[in-house]
């Protein structure tokens, strides 16, 4: 995916088309969404485990 974004950001005539720029934007947005959802998932796991595990002294 990084290769696609790298190529899409290239300003050459081949890679500067609106379609490729739209694809790069969509991929970037999708990546950001997945990262945010994964972060929330792990934070939720952390909260669940804190409730389930006894405190360590």
C-alpha positions in Angstrom: 0.0 0.0 0.0 2.8 2.4 0.8 4.1 1.8 -2.8 0.7 2.8 -4.2 0.6 6.0 -2.1 4.2 6.8 -3.0 3.4 6.3 -6.7 0.2 8.2 -6.5 1.9 11.2 -4.9 4.4 11.3 -7.8 3.6 14.3 -9.9 4.5 12.8 -13.3 1.9 12.8 -16.1 1.2 9.1 -15.6 0.6 9.4 -11.9 -0.9 12.8 -11.7 -4.4 11.8 -12.9 -7.4 12.7 -10.7 -8.4 9.0 -10.5 -5.0 8.0 -9.0 -5.1 10.9 -6.6 -8.6 9.9 -5.5 -7.5 6.3 -5.0 -4.5 7.5 -2.9 -6.9 9.7 -0.8 -9.3 6.8 -0.4 -6.5 4.4 0.6 -5.0 6.9 3.1 -8.5 7.4 4.6 -9.1 3.7 4.8 -5.7 3.2 6.5 -6.4 5.9 9.0 -9.8 4.4 9.8 -8.3 0.9 10.3 -5.6 2.3 12.6 -8.1 4.2 14.7 -10.4 1.2 15.0 -7.5 -1.1 15.9 -6.4 1.4 18.5 -9.9 1.5 20.1 -10.1 -2.3 20.0 -6.9 -2.7 21.9 -7.8 0.1 24.4 -11.1 -1.8 25.0 -9.2 -5.1 25.5 -6.9 -3.3 28.0 -10.0 -2.1 30.0 -11.5 -5.6 30.0 -8.3 -7.2 31.2 -7.9 -4.6 33.9 -11.4 -5.6 35.2 -10.8 -9.3 34.9 -7.3 -9.6 36.3 -6.7 -9.1 40.0 -4.5 -6.1 41.0 -0.8 -6.9 41.2 1.0 -5.7 44.3 
